[in-house]
Amino acid sequence: MGRRFRLFFRYDSRSKVIVYAWVNDENTLRRSR
């Protein structure tokens, strides 16, 4: 999974920020709950 994720990040470095924001959002939602 880690290797695949790394490859995905390398291939879509543009979506890096989007993915980061998405993860942050999910963490916030989890905390709120």
Phi, psi and omega in degrees: 000315180300316181296317182295318181298319181297318181296319180298317180296320181292320182287319181244062180296339181290320182281359181307311182296319181297314180298317181300315180295321181297316180296318180298318180298317181297319180297319180295318180297319181295320182292319181299322181286000000 
